[in-house]
Amino acid sequence: MAGAVLIVGGSSGLGREIASHYAGKGAAVIITSRDEARAETVAAEIGGNCQGIALDLNDVNGIGLALAGVGSVKHLVIAAIERDENRIRDYSIERALKLVNLKLVGYPAVIHSLLDRLESDGSIVLFGGLAKDRPYPGSLTVTSVNGGVATMINSLAIDLAPIRVNAIHPGIVGDSPYWQDKNLDGVKARTPGGNLVTMEDVVGAVVFLLENGGVSGLNLYIEQGIRAT
């Protein structure tokens, strides 16, 4: 029997959509949230063979214990993010360290904790973001950390081979909970087709990275061509 699909940050947003996709395909799915009750509630809502557990990426020393009960893992998605607007003129060291810790320490700590349970023909997808190439006011730490994710996968792909490691960098996802009620006409106007990325687009891209055996060490941009403008 194939191992589970583990989605760190799978209780909301894009992580939840990925979990729903695989649960709908009959896979064993594990989602995480900082809050155990929320993880269990969302897992029940997703249905199928979906389980919820508590995991806080900022508690890096507790990651191994939080994942101790997880069995064999076929696909690992680390979709947990921390939104932050941190301008240099009123720079918050505390917020910056939280985001750096979450992605640049927490992401590898999850992988390290699961090394004995990651299937050799499995795969990992890490979430970065387009802010690494298209910064905005206040994106200082987000831009820097997502740049770190983009290079992290190269080292991981070599260290973990034959396990494949890739990263996805979505642009503004117009129908996601964070963006759906905001006026995004200006962003739409800057994309070649006048459209925004959808949650379905991102899920499809993640599935491709997880399941295509010929792809490793790839940074995949899902952004409606806005980088070309």
C-alpha positions as CSV (number, residue, x, y, z in Angstrom):
1,M,0.0,0.0,0.0
2,A,1.3,3.4,-0.9
3,G,2.2,5.9,1.8
4,A,0.2,8.9,2.8
5,V,0.0,12.4,1.3
6,L,1.1,14.7,4.1
7,I,0.3,18.3,3.7
8,V,1.8,20.7,6.3
9,G,-0.5,23.7,6.4
10,G,-3.4,21.7,5.0
11,S,-6.2,23.0,7.1
12,S,-6.9,26.1,5.0
13,G,-6.3,27.8,1.6
14,L,-4.3,26.0,-1.0
15,G,-3.1,23.3,1.4
16,R,-6.7,22.3,2.0
17,E,-7.5,22.2,-1.7
18,I,-4.6,19.9,-2.3
19,A,-5.8,17.7,0.6
20,S,-9.3,17.6,-0.9
21,H,-7.9,16.6,-4.3
22,Y,-6.0,13.6,-2.9
23,A,-8.7,12.6,-0.5
24,G,-11.2,12.6,-3.4
25,K,-8.8,10.2,-5.2
26,G,-9.0,7.8,-2.3
27,A,-5.5,8.5,-0.9
28,A,-4.6,8.4,2.7
29,V,-4.1,12.1,3.6
30,I,-2.7,13.8,6.7
31,I,-3.1,17.5,7.2
32,T,-1.6,19.7,9.8
33,S,-2.5,22.9,11.6
34,R,-1.1,24.7,14.6
35,D,-4.3,23.9,16.3
36,E,-5.2,20.3,16.8
37,A,-8.9,20.8,17.1
38,R,-8.9,22.7,13.8
39,A,-6.8,20.1,12.1
40,E,-9.3,17.4,13.2
41,T,-12.4,19.4,12.2
42,V,-11.1,20.2,8.7
43,A,-10.0,16.6,8.2
44,A,-13.5,15.5,9.0
45,E,-14.9,18.1,6.6
46,I,-12.6,16.9,3.8
47,G,-13.7,13.3,4.4
48,G,-12.4,10.2,2.9
49,N,-9.3,8.8,4.6
50,C,-8.1,12.2,5.9
51,Q,-6.5,12.7,9.3
52,G,-5.6,15.9,11.1
53,I,-2.7,16.5,13.5
54,A,-1.1,19.5,15.3
55,L,2.2,20.9,14.0
56,D,3.7,24.3,14.6
57,L,6.6,25.0,12.2
58,N,7.9,27.8,14.5
59,D,8.3,25.3,17.3
60,V,11.2,23.6,15.4
61,N,12.3,21.5,18.4
62,G,8.8,20.0,18.6
63,I,8.5,19.1,15.0
64,G,9.9,15.6,15.4
65,L,7.5,14.8,18.2
66,A,4.5,16.2,16.4
67,L,5.3,13.9,13.4
68,A,6.2,10.8,15.5
69,G,2.9,9.1,14.8
70,V,3.1,9.5,11.0
71,G,3.8,6.4,9.0
72,S,5.1,6.0,5.5
73,V,4.8,9.1,3.3
74,K,4.6,9.0,-0.5
75,H,4.1,12.7,-1.1
76,L,5.0,15.6,1.2
77,V,3.7,19.2,0.6
78,I,4.8,22.0,2.9
79,A,2.3,24.7,2.2
80,A,2.4,26.6,5.5
81,I,3.1,30.3,5.1
82,E,3.2,33.4,7.2
83,R,2.0,36.6,5.7
84,D,4.1,39.5,6.7
85,E,4.5,43.2,5.8
86,N,7.7,44.3,7.2
87,R,9.1,47.6,5.9
88,I,12.7,48.5,6.5
89,R,11.8,51.9,8.0
90,D,9.9,50.2,10.9
91,Y,11.5,46.8,10.7
92,S,10.3,44.2,13.1
93,I,13.1,41.8,14.0
94,E,10.6,39.5,15.8
95,R,8.3,39.1,12.8
96,A,11.3,38.7,10.5
97,L,12.7,35.9,12.6
98,K,9.4,34.2,12.8
99,L,9.1,34.0,9.0
100,V,12.7,33.0,8.5
101,N,12.4,30.3,11.2
102,L,9.1,29.0,9.6
103,K,10.5,28.4,6.1
104,L,14.2,28.2,6.2
105,V,14.4,26.1,9.4
106,G,10.9,24.6,9.8
107,Y,10.7,23.3,6.2
108,P,14.0,21.3,6.4
109,A,13.2,20.2,10.0
110,V,10.0,18.5,8.7
111,I,11.9,16.7,6.0
112,H,14.6,15.7,8.4
113,S,12.1,14.3,10.9
114,L,10.5,12.1,8.2
115,L,13.6,10.8,6.5
116,D,13.0,7.2,7.7
117,R,9.4,7.3,6.4
118,L,9.7,9.0,3.0
119,E,9.3,6.5,0.3
120,S,12.3,6.3,-2.1
121,D,10.0,6.9,-5.2
122,G,8.2,9.7,-3.4
123,S,8.3,13.5,-3.8
124,I,8.3,16.8,-1.9
125,V,6.9,20.2,-2.9
126,L,7.7,23.3,-1.0
127,F,5.8,26.6,-1.3
128,G,7.7,29.7,-2.1
129,G,6.0,32.7,-3.8
130,L,6.3,35.2,-6.5
131,A,7.3,37.9,-4.1
132,K,10.9,36.6,-4.5
133,D,10.9,38.1,-8.1
134,R,8.1,40.7,-7.8
135,P,8.6,42.4,-4.4
136,Y,6.1,44.9,-3.0
137,P,6.3,47.4,-0.2
138,G,6.7,45.5,3.0
139,S,7.8,42.2,1.3
140,L,11.4,42.4,2.5
141,T,11.4,39.2,4.6
142,V,8.9,37.4,2.4
143,T,11.0,38.2,-0.7
144,S,14.2,37.1,1.0
145,V,12.8,33.9,2.5
146,N,11.1,32.8,-0.7
147,G,14.4,33.3,-2.5
148,G,15.8,30.9,0.1
149,V,13.2,28.3,-0.7
150,A,14.1,28.6,-4.4
151,T,17.7,27.6,-3.8
152,M,17.0,25.2,-0.9
153,I,15.4,22.7,-3.3
154,N,18.6,22.3,-5.3
155,S,20.5,21.1,-2.3
156,L,17.6,18.9,-1.1
157,A,17.2,17.3,-4.5
158,I,20.8,16.2,-4.4
159,D,20.8,15.2,-0.7
160,L,17.5,13.2,-0.9
161,A,17.8,11.6,-4.4
162,P,16.0,9.5,-5.6
163,I,13.3,11.4,-3.7
164,R,12.3,14.3,-5.9
165,V,12.1,17.9,-4.5
166,N,10.5,20.8,-6.2
167,A,9.1,24.2,-5.3
168,I,6.0,26.1,-6.5
169,H,5.8,29.9,-6.6
170,P,2.2,31.1,-7.1
171,G,1.3,34.6,-8.0
172,I,-1.9,36.2,-6.6
173,V,-4.5,33.5,-6.4
174,G,-7.7,35.4,-7.1
175,D,-10.2,33.0,-5.7
176,S,-8.2,32.1,-2.5
177,P,-9.7,33.1,0.8
178,Y,-7.0,35.8,1.4
179,W,-7.5,37.5,-2.0
180,Q,-11.1,36.8,-3.1
181,D,-12.7,39.9,-1.6
182,K,-10.0,42.3,-2.6
183,N,-10.0,44.6,-5.7
184,L,-7.4,43.0,-8.0
185,D,-8.4,44.8,-11.2
186,G,-5.0,46.4,-11.4
187,V,-3.2,43.1,-11.2
188,K,-5.4,41.5,-13.7
189,A,-4.7,44.3,-16.2
190,R,-1.0,43.6,-15.9
191,T,-1.3,39.9,-16.9
192,P,-1.1,39.1,-20.6
193,G,-4.5,37.4,-20.6
194,G,-6.2,39.7,-18.1
195,N,-6.8,36.8,-15.6
196,L,-5.5,35.7,-12.3
197,V,-4.3,32.3,-11.1
198,T,-7.0,30.1,-9.6
199,M,-6.8,27.6,-6.7
200,E,-7.4,24.9,-9.3
201,D,-4.4,26.1,-11.3
202,V,-2.2,25.8,-8.2
203,V,-3.5,22.3,-7.2
204,G,-2.9,21.0,-10.8
205,A,0.6,22.3,-10.7
206,V,1.3,20.8,-7.3
207,V,0.0,17.4,-8.5
208,F,2.2,17.6,-11.6
209,L,5.3,18.3,-9.4
210,L,4.4,15.5,-7.0
211,E,3.6,12.8,-9.6
212,N,5.8,13.5,-12.7
213,G,8.8,11.3,-12.2
214,G,11.0,13.3,-14.5
215,V,10.9,16.6,-12.5
216,S,13.3,17.4,-9.6
217,G,15.0,20.6,-8.5
218,L,12.4,22.7,-10.4
219,N,11.0,26.1,-9.4
220,L,7.6,26.3,-11.0
221,Y,5.9,29.6,-11.4
222,I,2.1,29.8,-11.6
223,E,1.5,33.4,-12.3
224,Q,-0.5,34.0,-15.5
225,G,2.6,35.3,-17.3
226,I,2.9,38.4,-15.2
227,R,6.7,38.0,-15.0
228,A,6.8,38.6,-18.7
229,T,5.3,42.1,-18.4
